[in-house]
Amino acid sequence: MLQSIHHVAIIASDYARSKTFYTDILGGQIIAETYREARDSWKLDIALAGAQIELFSFPDAPARPSYPEAQGLRHLAFTVADVAKTKQQLEAQGVEVEEIRTDSLTGKQFTFFADPDGLPLELYEA
């Protein structure tokens, strides 16, 4: 039946800022970038952490209603070898990262940060 997650789609309020965040800061590789004139919309396909992110721009897209308890996608989690080291790397690039916590169910370390639109992103210990 299902084999894996193919991609995660994200709508950005500022396409250029989010493109920089997901490629330059998080290290994603651009697969394709397409301007869709009929929709006045950009679509950027990014390879990141063994998955694909589709980054979209849409005119007048509504803001996320709350953080993070709105219905729908709660957060996107990335596996990392060293949560503390990755936290330091993000902070060195100006990204605010929450304090590291320990998952009471697994004993693994994790923390959260946000993309330029406030989408919650998680670092989770491998």
N, C-alpha and C positions, 0 to 999 in steps of 0.2 A: 504494500500500500504506500504510505508516505515514506520517503527516503531521507530527506533532509530539508532544511529551510533554504529556499532559493535566494530570497532577498528580503530586506526590510525597507519600506518606503517612508520617507520623511519629507514633509513640506516645510520649507524654510521661509522666514519672513524677509530675510536679506540673503539672497542667493550667493553673492560673492563672499560675504562673511562666512556663511556655512560651508561653502566650497573650501575656503582656506582652512577652516577648523578641521574638517574631516580628512583633508589631504595633507596639508602642511603640519598641523599639530598632531593629529592622530596617526598620520602615516599611510593613509589610504592611497591606492593607485588608481588613476582615472582609466576606466575601460572605454567609455564613450561619453560624449557631451553633445546634446541635441537641443536646438531651439525649435520649438513647435509654434510656428507663427499663428496658426488658427486659434491656439489657446493662449497666446502671449506668455508662453511658459518654457522654462528650461528644464531639461531632464539630464542629470548627471549620474552615470553608473560608476560606482566606486568599488574596487576590491579591497576589503578590509577584514583582517582577522579571519581569513578563510571563508568569508561570506561576501555577499554583495549588498551594498546600500544604494537605493535609488533616491537621489536628492532632487526634489522638485521645487520650482517656484510657481506660484499662482497669484495673479493679481487679487488683492483684497481677501486673502485667506484669513479666516478668523483665528484669533489667538487661542492657545491652549487654555481651557477654563480654570484649571487648578494644578497644583503640583503635589504629589504625583497621583492623587487619588481620583482623578477623573476616569470615567468609563473609557474603555479602549486600552491601547498599549500603555502599560504602567511604566516600564523602563526597558532599556536594551542593555544587556550585560555582556562584558568581554572578559574572557579568561586571560589571566596574566600570571607569569611565573612568580613575580614578586610585587605584591600590592604596594608596599612602602616605596620601593624604587620607582614604580610607575607613577605613583602619587607625586613624588619629588620631581620627576620629569615633566609632568603636566603643570605643576605649580611654577616651575622654572620658565614655562612659556606663558605664564599669566592666567592659567586656568585655576579657578577656585575649586578645591576638592575637600569634601567633608573628612572628618576624623575617621580613622580606620576602626572598624568594628569586627567582632567575631560572630559568625553564624552559630547560634546555639544548637542548631540541629546537626550541622556538619563539622563544626570546629574550624572552618575555613575563614580566612580574613576577607573582608570586602569593604568597599567604600563607594560613594556616589559623587558624581560631578554632573554638569549640565552642558548641553550644546548651546550655541548662541541664542536659540529660541526657548531655552529652558527645558528641553526634553531630557528627562533623567537618564543618565548613563551610569553603568555600574562597572567597577573593576572587581573581579572575583578570583580568588586564589585557585590556581590549578591543582 
